[in-house]
Amino acid sequence: MLLACASLMAVAFVSAPVIGQNEAPESLLPPGFNDPAPAPSQSEPPPLPEPGRTGPQAPVVPGTPPPLVPLPSLAGQDESDEALSEELAALQEQLAEQLALTQALPPSARRSLDLIGPLSQANGGFAASSLGNIGGRYAQTLVRRTGGRIVSRWASLGLQKLLLSELNTPQGINGANWAAERAALLLRIGSADGAVRMVQAIDPPAATPRLLDVALASYVSAADPLGMCPLLPFARDTAKGKEWQLIRAICSGFSGEGSSAREQIDRARRQSGMDRIDVVLAEKIVGASLNGRRAVTVQWDDVNQLTRWRFGLALTAGIEPPEALYASADRNYQAWRARAPMAPLASRVQAADMAAAMGVLSSRDMIDLYGATFDDPGTDDALRDRMALLRTAYVAADPDDRVRAMQALWNRSENAFVRYSAHVLTAHAAARVAPSEDVGDAADDLIVSMVSAGFDTSAARWTGIVSEGSLGWAVLALASPGRSPLESSEVSSFFDNDESANARKSAFLVAGLAGLNRISTADRDSLAEDLGIRLGGETRWTRAIRAAASQGNDGLVTLLVAMGMQGDDWSAMTPRQLFHVVSALRIAGRQAEARMIAAEAVSRA
């Protein structure tokens, strides 16, 4: 069975959701449960390969070398000395080749800084001109003002695809610095491997101090510190600080300069301001190099904070940071953890709920991860029971048994992130349930589950089953393609069934329908008045996103959508913001994303 890490780049590098097509899964078992993976789903086209994996790559300009690939993880240091020596020798040889390649790269062979990004439009990315004619300072400001917490999973998916797309570099900004800003935002929203891909879109000789700083943060967060080694020859005097000093020691060790690496580690240990754990983790990795081996014991007793450095180097060394440190860290660590192939499978599953709700793992990714864990002898009983429920949700002969298994997964926690991610996990299983009044009491959740992964046409089959005014009906009213406009009385039928705080689901339903142009202006105003909400009024953000939409700049709209949807959860969103988000996406030609975000709002409010 292939490990789940083989598909963990699917979220960041997928093309636009092909929502509205009919899917026909060929297998009753999900990918990862000893069955071949079915054809790509509506919302999850084939991913671009991860760095270092074989498969189709983004086009490379003739005469230029391919992007550098990261070196393998050092996890699993329990092999024999002979086998370990062979592996380390191979690593050193690969590192030497990469260093020689980057240093010998002539200017004529370098990739252009005018068009940057690993995801071409032919592979599902945004058009190169999708940001319009915005200047470099404005583009940089928009990216920097977009933080790492976006309430909508679908908005996060769209933003990741935009940031990785092959885009024209705005006027007035250095291309390498523009790539660095995009990589930094990818890192903030939880996509460390996406940030690495973005950094690798720039040839090392063109690296700027800003790109080098972001590259270091990206490679460490992706638990691949050795990926920085080919960039070190191009680091200027500005590349200072304890992490730079320690990364130089690591790279020296894996370049065959063991004595130099040991000297740098010893010097770092003597310096003030260096936490012992940071030096010890670097020493642990240096100790694995061929000429720098040294027995090192890592102790977490006095460590009270998980940092990017401690996370990335610990996993590289085959060490799992304590769970207590994960619990007190920012949620991005859960996203990085879920996508880290060198982390224990059970640990990655534990992080998968947050990662999926954030938009960093797709439904297919989660299934692959669960499937790999199912066969892992280290899986504990509680997790194995959850695996069994997922298996039942797919293969049970009785539809009632499948639905009950899904309900057990949906209801295993009151945490909103866990509950929504469970719907993402079961999306493929929900799409395999034939519409029937026999399971009508689960229709709402089945529809939410399908729509969470973009299976809108599968969900639309339940239109005649769900009752008008129910949650499932409301989600279908927003998510279904080609839905006819609704009457005011139909929409208001949902209000009486809405048990959300301050009728937020009803407010989002009206805002979403108005943004999709599925209710008349008169009905919109009347319904908004009934709910005591306002969809009108202008701000600098509403004027900017409306202007971008009117000009057809769908990339700029996507960036402004992310900026307008920042917050810890959906309580940070207002109906007016949602109205402008959905309307702008629809006008700019991103109708699928508009429908999915509107449906997600009602599902998660």
N, C-alpha and C positions, 0 to 999 in steps of 0.2 A: 504494500500500500504506500502511495506517495504521502509524505508528510504534508501537513496543512500549510507549511511555509511556502510550498510551491505556488500557492494562489494568493498570498497575502498582499500582493501589490494590486489586486484587482480593483479595489475601491479607488485608489489614487489615479490609476492610469486607464480607467475604462472610458469608452466613448460615450456619447450622449445616450440616455436611456431610450431604447427603441420601444417606447410604450405605445400600446395600441395594436400590437401584432399578436397573433395567436401562437401560443406555445404548445408543444406536444411532447412532454417528457417521455422518454422511452423506457426509463427504468423506474421501478417502484422504490428502489433504495436510493438515498441521497449520495452524492459523491463522498467518498471516504468510508462508506460502510461496505467495503469489499465489492463494489460495483463500479463499472466505468462511469465517469461523469457524463451526464446527458448533454445535449447540445446547449449552447449558451442561452440563458434566459433573456426575457424581454429587457430587463433592466441591467443586465450584467454581461455585455459583450466580451469577447476574448480579451484578457488583459495583455498589456505589453509585458514582456519578460522582465524579471528583476535584474538588477545589475549583476553581471557574472553568470547569468543563465543563458542557455542557447535559445535561439528562436529569432523571429523577425525583429529587427531593430529599426529605430527611426532612421530615415535616410541620412547617409553620411556624404558630405561634399567630396567629390572625387579628389584624390590626392591627399586627403587628410586621414590621420590615424583614427581608429575608433575610440570612443570615450574610455577612460580608464575604468577598470572594474575593481571593486573592493576585494581585499584578500580574505581568505576563509577565517572563520572563528577559531579561537583557541580552546573552545569548550571540549571537555572530554580528555583531560590530561592523564588518564589512568592507563594509557597504553604502555607497552614495553618501551624501554629506553631506545631500542633499535628502531622500532616503528616511529616513535616520536622524533627521533633524530632525522629520519627520512622525511617526515612531514615538514619539519622545520627547515630542512635544507631546501625542500621544494618551495616553501614560502619565501625564503631568502632569494632564491633564484628568480621567482616571479617578481619580487620587489625590485631586484636589480634591473630586470628587463623594463619594468615600468619607469624607473628612474632614468634609464638610458633613453627611453622613448620620449619622455617629456623634455629632457634637457637638449635633445637633438632636434626637436621640432622646429623647422625653419618657419619664418613669418609667412611665407607663401603657402604653407600647408595648413595654417591655422583656420579654424572656423570663423565665420563672420560674426561680429558682435551686433550686427544690425537686425538679425533674425535669430532669436534664441528660444530654445525649448525642446525637450525630448519627445513631445507628443505632437505629431503633425496633424494637419486637418484631414489628411487621407486616412489616418488611423483613429479618427473620431475627435480630434482636438478642435478648439476654436479656430476661426479664420485668423490669419496673421494680422489683419487690420481691425479686429473686433473691438479694440479699445478706442478706435477713432483717432482723432488727431490731438489727443491730450498731450501736454508737455511733460517733460521728465519730472519736474518738481511736483506737479499736481499728481502724477502717477505715484511717485514716491510717497507723497503725503497720504494718499488714499490707502496704500498698502500698510504704511506704518500705523495708521489710525485704526486698522482692523486688528482687533486682539485675537486671542486664541480661543475664545469661547463664543460659539455660534449656536443659537438655540435650535436651529433646524438641521436635521441630518441631511436633507436634500440640498439645502443651501451650502453646506460644507462640501458635499460631493461635487456640486457645480463649481465651487471655488477651487477645489483641488485640481479639477480638470483644466480650468482656466489658467492657473498658475503654472501648470506643466506644459501648456500648449506652446507651440512655436509661434511666438508673437513678435511683431515689429517692435524694436526698441524705441521708446518715445524720444523726441528731440530734447537735447539738453541734459542727458544723463548717460554716463558711461555704461556700455552694455554689460560689463562684468558686475558693476554695482547694481544694475537693474536685476540681474539674475540673483544677486545676493539678497536683495529685498524680497524677491519672490520666494527664495528658499527659506528665508527667515520666517515668513508668514506660514509656509507649509509646516515648519517646525512648531510654530505656535499653536497650530490647530491639530497637532498630533501626528503628522505624517513625516516621521524622521527619514524614512527611506525615500519619500518623495522629495524631501529637501536634498538628499544626497544626489538623486537623479538630476535635480536642477543645477547643483554645483558642478556635476560632471558634464553639463552642457557647455562649460567654459574650458578652453584649453589652459592648462596650468601656467604657461608663460604669460597669459593675459590676466592672470589673477591680480586683483587689487587688494589692499589691506582689508577692506570691508568684506570682500568675498572670502578671503582667508579666514577671517574671524568666524563668519557664518559656516564655512566649511568645517572648521574644527568642532563647532557646536553640533553640526549635523552628523558628522561621522561618529562622534562620541555618543550622541543620542541613539544612533542606529546600531550601537555596540560594535562598531567597526573602526576603532582608532587607527589601525594600520592603513586605512584608506587615505589618511592624511600624509603618509610618507612621500608619495610622488609630488606633493605640493610644497614640501619643506624647502627644497632648493630655491623656490621663488618667494619665500617669506622674507619680508624686509625687516628692518630694525624695529618696525612698529609691532611685530609679532612677539610681544613680551608678555610676561605673566607666568604664574606657576604652571598652568596647564600647558602652555607652549614649551616650557622647560622640560616637563615630564614627557610630552609627546615626542620631543627630540630624543630623549633617552630611549623611549620605546622603539623608535625608528632606527636608532643607532644599533640597538640590540639585534634587530631583525635585518640589519644590513651587514651583519658579521663583525660589527665593532663592539664586541662585548665589554672590553675594558673601558672604552669611552662611555658606554651606557651605564656601567657600574659607577663610574666617577660622577656622572651627572645625577644619578639617583642619590649617591652619598652627599653631594653638594646640596641637593634639594632637601634632604633630611635635616641638614644643619641650619637651613634658613628659617628665619622666623616667619610667621604668617602661613606656613604650610601645615595643614591638618595631617596628622599621622596617617589616617586611613587613605587619603589621596595619594600619598607617596607609596604606601604599602601596596595598593592596587597596581600602580604603575610598575613597582618592583616585581610584583607577581608575574606580570606579563613579560617583563624583561628577563625574569628568571626562566621563562620558557624558551628563550631564544638559544640558538645552538651554542654560542660562545659566552653566554651570560647566565647560565643556569645557577640558580641559588634558591635554597629552600626558604619559602616565605609562608607565614601563617597569617591569614586575614581574620581579625577579630572586630566584631561590630559593637562590643559592649558599651563603649563610650560615644557611639555615633548616634546623634539624635535628629539628623536631617538627611534626606536622600537628595543628592544633587545629580545633575546630568552626568558629571564625571564618574561618580560612584556607581550609578546605574550602569552606564555603558561599559566601564572597565571591569566591573564585577562580572557581568554576563560574558564578556569576552574571555575572562579567565575561568569561566565555567562555575561561577559562584552565584548563588541566588541571594539578593539582598533580603534582609528580614522583612516579614510581612508587616510588622509594625511601622517600618519606614515607608512602605508603599501606602499604608492607610493614612498617613499624615502628609503625603506629598500631593502635588497638583495632579489633576486627573489626566494630564498629558502623559504621565508616566505609565498609566494603565494602557493608553493607546500604543505607546512605544513597546511596552511589555507584551501586549497581545500580538504584535507583529514581529517580535524578535525570534528568529528561528532557533537561536541557541538557548532560549529560556525553556525550562521544563514545561511539558505540555499541560500539565495540571495548572501551572502558574499562568500560562497563556489563556486557558479557558476561564480562569478566575477573573482575568482582566478583560475578557471578550465582551461582557455586558456593556461596560462603559464605552469601549471602543466602537461597538456597533451603534449605540445610541448617538455617539459623536459623529458618525459617518466615516469612520476609519476602517471598519470591517463591513463587508457585504454579507448578505445572507449566505451566499455560496461559500465565502471564506469561513463563516462560522461553522457551517456543516462540515467542511473539510477538517477544521480544527477539532471539532467534536469527534469526527470519525477516526482521526488519528489517535485521539486520546482513548477511544473505546478499546483499542488493541494494546494500549500501553500497560504493562504489568504494574507500573507505579501508581495507577489510578486508584483513589480511595473509594470506599463503598458508596458514599454519598454522591460523588460525581458519577460513579458507574450507574447508579440508579437513575440519574438524570439522563445519561446516555441511553439507557433502556427505554425511557419515556420517549425520547426523540426517535429511536428506532421504531417503537410502536406507532408513533404518529405517521410514519411512512409505510410500514409494511403490514399492519394489522388488517385482516380480511374484513372485519366489521367496521363500517364507517363510524359507528358510535364509539368503538374502542379508540380509533384514531383521534377523534375529537376530544375524548376524555383525556387522552395523553397530552394533547396540546393544551387543554385547559389547565392541567396540572403544571405544565411549564409556564404558562402565562401567570398563574396565580401563586407561584412559589415565593414571591416577594412583593411587599407593598411599595418598594422603592420604584419610583417612576422610570428611572433609567433601566433598571433590570426588567421591569414589566414590558417596556417598549422593545428592548433588545430581544426579549423572548418572542415577541411577534415577528421580528426580523428573522430570527432563527427558524421559525416554523413556516415562513412564507411559501416555500416550495410545497410543503406538506399540505398547507391550507388550499393551495391551488389545485390539489389533486382530489379534494372533496367535492363530490357532485352536489349541486344545489338541491336541497331537499328540505321540506318543512319538518322532517323528522329530527333534524339537527338545527332547527331554526333558532333555538335559544342561544346557540353559539355563533349565529350569523354575523353579529356585530364584530366580534373578535376575529372571525375568519376573514372578514373584509378588511379590517385594519391590518391584519397580518399580510394579506396579499398586496395591499397597496403600499405597505412599508418597503417592499422590494420592487415596486413598479409593475406588479401583475394586474394592471387595470382591466384588461379585457376578461381575465379570469374572474375578477371580482364582479364585473358587470353582469355575469351570468346570474347573480343573486338578486338582480333588480326586482324580479317578480316574487321573491321570497320574503324580503325584508319589509317591514311595515313602514308606511309613510310616517315620518317624524322620528324614527329610530336613529341611533348613532350610525349604523351601517348604511341607512338611507342617506344620511347627511354626507358621509364620506363618499358614497357613490355619486351624489349630486355634484361633488367637486372633482372627483378623480376620473370619472368616466369620460372617454373621448367622445366628442360630438354630441354631448348632452343638450337637449333643447332647453330654452329658457324656462324658468319656473315662475309660477304665480306666487303672489304674496302669501296667500292662504296656505300653500304647500310649505313654504319656508317657516311660517309661524307655527306650523304643527309641531315643529321640533322644539319650540321654546318650552312647552309644557313638560317635555320629557328630559329637559336639560337639568342635571343635578350638579353641574360644575359651579365652582365659586364665582359669584357675581355674573352667572350666565355667560362665562367667557366662551364656551363652545358655540353658543348661539351668536355671539358677537363676531367670532371668527368665521362662522358659516356665512353670515351676511357679508362680511368684508371679502371673503374669498369668492363668493358668487358675484359680487359687484366687480371685483378685479377681473374675473373671467368673462364678464359681460353676459352673465346668465340670469340676471334679473334686470328689470327696467330701472331707469333712473328714479322714476316716481316711487316704485316699490322699494328701492334701496333707501331712499330718504325716509319713507314711512316706517320701514322696519328698523332703521337705525334710531329713529325717534322713539319707537316702542321700547327699545333696549337702552335708551339713554346714552348712546355712543355717537361720536362724530367721526366721519370719514373725510371731511373737508379740512381746510386749513393748509398753510404752506410753511415749509422750512427750507433751509438751504439744501438739505438732503432730498426732500421731495422734488424741488425744482431740478436738481441735478439728475436724479434718476428718471424723471419724466423727459428731460431733454435728451438724455442718452437713448432712451427707448424710441423716441420720435425719430431719431437719426439712424436707428437700426444698429447701434453699437452694442450688440448683445454681450460682448465681453465686459465692457464698462458697466452695463446693467448688472451683470453677475457680481462684479466687484462691489458695486454699491449696495446690492442686496445683502451681501455678507456684512458690510459695514452697518447696515440698518437692522440686522438681526443678531446683534451682539448681546450677550447676557448669559447668566448661569442656567436659566431654564425658560420655559415659555411664559412665565409670569412677567418677564422683561419686555414682552411684545405687546403692542397695542393694536386694536383693530385697524386704526388708520395706517400704521406701518405695514400691516399685512396687506391691506388694500393696495397700497402703492407698490409693494413688492410683486404681488401677483399681476397687477395691471401692467407694470413695466415689462415683466418677463413675457407676458402674452403679446404685447405690442411689438417687442423686439424679436419675436419669432421663437421664443423658448417656451412654447405652450405646454409641453410635457412637464418641464420643471415647475411652471406656474401651477398646474393642477396638483402635482405631488406635494408642493409646499402648502397649498391651501388645505388639502386633505390631511396632511400631517398636523397642521395647526389644530383642526377640530379633533383629531385623534388624541393629541397629547395635552391639550389644554386642561 
